[in-house]
Amino acid sequence: MQFLSLAEAIEEFVHDGACVALEGFTHLIPFAAGHEIIRQGRRDLHLVRMTPDIVYDQMIGMGCAEKLTFSWGGNPGVGSLHRLRDAVENKWPRPLEIDEHSHAGMAAGYCAGAARLPFGVLRGYAGADLASVNPNVRGVRCPYTGEDLATVPALNPDVTVLHAQRADRKGNVAIHGIVGAQKEAALAAAALLVTAEEIVDELPPAMNSIVFPHWTVSAAVHCPGGAYPSYAHGFYRRDNSFYQSWDAIARDRESFRAWMARHVLACPDHKAHLASLRKEL
Amino acid sequence: MSGWTRDEMMTVAAARRLWDGCVCFVGIGLPSAACNLARLTHAPEIVLIYESGTIGTRPSTLPLSIGDGELAETALCVVPLPEVFSYYLQAGRVDVGFLGAAQIDRFGNLNSTVIGPYDEPRTRLPGAGGAPEIAAHAKQTFAIMRASPRTFVPQIDFRTTAGFLEGGDARAKTGMRGGGPRAVITDFGILTPAAPSNELTLSALFPGASVEEARAAIGWELAIGAAVETLAAPTAHELSVLRALNARTHAAHRRAVELPA
């Protein structure tokens, strides 16, 4: 466990060609880390995430990704992720290979990954065409009952990146609220990189809550506001109006690139990114 | 209060299908509006589950996403996502799954993946999310969709989510434990599967809607039930609760959020 700056952490843990999961189910999405990956110009990433959300729309539109493993790729409550669509429909800015699942299938893949089992098993994909277009969706016969069950390969990212409410000075990390599949995605990965709202002397009482003990954490970064425009429960709310405005920004290639140039590439860090948004309010 | 829109009637008709105390797995958008209207009118003890893991949630406004903070703050409990799919949905603890989609066919199969071929789609849609397993495991499912010949089609481009598959006993033969589609609520009335084919059949119309209009809105030759009921118009209470919910939601989604310092 080491404390690093965000730039140092991405430099050290996210390499070209790596399999990377930035998890967070609507809540605690690690936007600051995604932006730093874009700034550092990472290429050929295999991105893994249940709900790609705006952060992957940005990374895909900026050409960071070669492959996407996902289960629902939209802007929740708003509509399409236009950069994801453009990549799949028109191969812009580059072709994107997709490995598509249902939520239950992907959750099973993370659970198997965290347990270092080769595959996850579920009653899933029944009567669904995903099973016929994705060769990763297979089946197994239960040795006890003879029932046919669906299987998905374990998901084991090279690095999982999470945003958390708190880390303590030893590097223990705590998250609460809507926690999605973060616990599984974190423990499935070879390395775990965490950005946190605050670094505290002692975590709040933790019985039954989700804590990543320090030896499961590779690096922690103090990064206030690191989930914006997603949210960090207890710190700031989800900016639903930004999610709605993203639709128009991302619909057009040029307006997307101009926004990314002004608000991400021209900003040395996340603090500057937030300041650039504040200035335009 | 005079007059109502078809969209309002669609939400009201969907809400009325839900009963007090039922456990309902809620999709975002129209299903979420219908489920919360039910909770705020005749079904105060309905248990709403969103796939973000919020169980028994009671939001005062409709969430924009399935993971808005208010869903967590007003929930009985918040469980990790693998748990909500494995221990609740797959375990058979959900009465009703409430879905939407881009396309539906006469046997209630849904497409939310692509328009056009999968490998070269004309339109890439968001994809499956929780729907395939909601439809497989919930004791019954409802779908809510505005009708047009482009959405109610003879052949869906991709079967994201199973309804009755090819009809008849095709679904039963797969061993899926959930009962499948029970009703499709649309903006002229309600279609329900008719035995033994399980083909979606017109069973109810909104006040002022006609069989001819229903036929014109559906892309296959729509079967008409033996007795087509005319649904009661929304009550003043239903309308005022729905409009207040929509007004609160509209204001909440546009409220500026202070950027983190």
Boltz contact constraints between the chains, C-beta under 6 A:
constraints:
  - contact:
      token1: [A, 25]
      token2: [B, 52]
      max_distance: 6.0
  - contact:
      token1: [A, 25]
      token2: [B, 67]
      max_distance: 6.0
  - contact:
      token1: [A, 25]
      token2: [B, 81]
      max_distance: 6.0
  - contact:
      token1: [A, 26]
      token2: [B, 65]
      max_distance: 6.0
  - contact:
      token1: [A, 26]
      token2: [B, 67]
      max_distance: 6.0
  - contact:
      token1: [A, 27]
      token2: [B, 67]
      max_distance: 6.0
  - contact:
      token1: [A, 72]
      token2: [B, 126]
      max_distance: 6.0
  - contact:
      token1: [A, 72]
      token2: [B, 127]
      max_distance: 6.0
  - contact:
      token1: [A, 72]
      token2: [B, 129]
      max_distance: 6.0
  - contact:
      token1: [A, 73]
      token2: [B, 126]
      max_distance: 6.0
  - contact:
      token1: [A, 73]
      token2: [B, 127]
      max_distance: 6.0
  - contact:
      token1: [A, 74]
      token2: [B, 126]
      max_distance: 6.0
  - contact:
      token1: [A, 76]
      token2: [B, 65]
      max_distance: 6.0
  - contact:
      token1: [A, 77]
      token2: [B, 28]
      max_distance: 6.0
  - contact:
      token1: [A, 77]
      token2: [B, 64]
      max_distance: 6.0
  - contact:
      token1: [A, 77]
      token2: [B, 65]
      max_distance: 6.0
  - contact:
      token1: [A, 85]
      token2: [B, 124]
      max_distance: 6.0
  - contact:
      token1: [A, 88]
      token2: [B, 124]
      max_distance: 6.0
  - contact:
      token1: [A, 89]
      token2: [B, 124]
      max_distance: 6.0
  - contact:
      token1: [A, 102]
      token2: [B, 128]
      max_distance: 6.0
  - contact:
      token1: [A, 102]
      token2: [B, 132]
      max_distance: 6.0
  - contact:
      token1: [A, 102]
      token2: [B, 133]
      max_distance: 6.0
  - contact:
      token1: [A, 103]
      token2: [B, 129]
      max_distance: 6.0
  - contact:
      token1: [A, 103]
      token2: [B, 130]
      max_distance: 6.0
  - contact:
      token1: [A, 104]
      token2: [B, 85]
      max_distance: 6.0
  - contact:
      token1: [A, 104]
      token2: [B, 133]
      max_distance: 6.0
  - contact:
      token1: [A, 107]
      token2: [B, 81]
      max_distance: 6.0
  - contact:
      token1: [A, 107]
      token2: [B, 82]
      max_distance: 6.0
  - contact:
      token1: [A, 107]
      token2: [B, 85]
      max_distance: 6.0
  - contact:
      token1: [A, 111]
      token2: [B, 82]
      max_distance: 6.0
  - contact:
      token1: [A, 123]
      token2: [B, 90]
      max_distance: 6.0
  - contact:
      token1: [A, 124]
      token2: [B, 133]
      max_distance: 6.0
  - contact:
      token1: [A, 125]
      token2: [B, 132]
      max_distance: 6.0
  - contact:
      token1: [A, 126]
      token2: [B, 136]
      max_distance: 6.0
  - contact:
      token1: [A, 126]
      token2: [B, 174]
      max_distance: 6.0
  - contact:
      token1: [A, 126]
      token2: [B, 176]
      max_distance: 6.0
  - contact:
      token1: [A, 127]
      token2: [B, 162]
      max_distance: 6.0
  - contact:
      token1: [A, 127]
      token2: [B, 165]
      max_distance: 6.0
  - contact:
      token1: [A, 127]
      token2: [B, 174]
      max_distance: 6.0
  - contact:
      token1: [A, 128]
      token2: [B, 132]
      max_distance: 6.0
  - contact:
      token1: [A, 128]
      token2: [B, 162]
      max_distance: 6.0
  - contact:
      token1: [A, 129]
      token2: [B, 158]
      max_distance: 6.0
  - contact:
      token1: [A, 129]
      token2: [B, 159]
      max_distance: 6.0
  - contact:
      token1: [A, 133]
      token2: [B, 118]
      max_distance: 6.0
  - contact:
      token1: [A, 177]
      token2: [B, 72]
      max_distance: 6.0
  - contact:
      token1: [A, 178]
      token2: [B, 52]
      max_distance: 6.0
  - contact:
      token1: [A, 178]
      token2: [B, 67]
      max_distance: 6.0
  - contact:
      token1: [A, 178]
      token2: [B, 72]
      max_distance: 6.0
  - contact:
      token1: [A, 178]
      token2: [B, 78]
      max_distance: 6.0
  - contact:
      token1: [A, 179]
      token2: [B, 80]
      max_distance: 6.0
  - contact:
      token1: [A, 180]
      token2: [B, 81]
      max_distance: 6.0
  - contact:
      token1: [A, 181]
      token2: [B, 81]
      max_distance: 6.0
  - contact:
      token1: [A, 181]
      token2: [B, 82]
      max_distance: 6.0
  - contact:
      token1: [A, 184]
      token2: [B, 82]
      max_distance: 6.0
  - contact:
      token1: [A, 224]
      token2: [B, 260]
      max_distance: 6.0
  - contact:
      token1: [A, 225]
      token2: [B, 260]
      max_distance: 6.0
  - contact:
      token1: [A, 228]
      token2: [B, 260]
      max_distance: 6.0
  - contact:
      token1: [A, 231]
      token2: [B, 69]
      max_distance: 6.0
  - contact:
      token1: [A, 233]
      token2: [B, 69]
      max_distance: 6.0
  - contact:
      token1: [A, 236]
      token2: [B, 260]
      max_distance: 6.0
  - contact:
      token1: [A, 237]
      token2: [B, 69]
      max_distance: 6.0
  - contact:
      token1: [A, 237]
      token2: [B, 257]
      max_distance: 6.0
  - contact:
      token1: [A, 238]
      token2: [B, 68]
      max_distance: 6.0
  - contact:
      token1: [A, 239]
      token2: [B, 257]
      max_distance: 6.0
  - contact:
      token1: [A, 240]
      token2: [B, 64]
      max_distance: 6.0
  - contact:
      token1: [A, 240]
      token2: [B, 253]
      max_distance: 6.0
  - contact:
      token1: [A, 241]
      token2: [B, 254]
      max_distance: 6.0
  - contact:
      token1: [A, 274]
      token2: [B, 259]
      max_distance: 6.0
  - contact:
      token1: [A, 278]
      token2: [B, 259]
      max_distance: 6.0
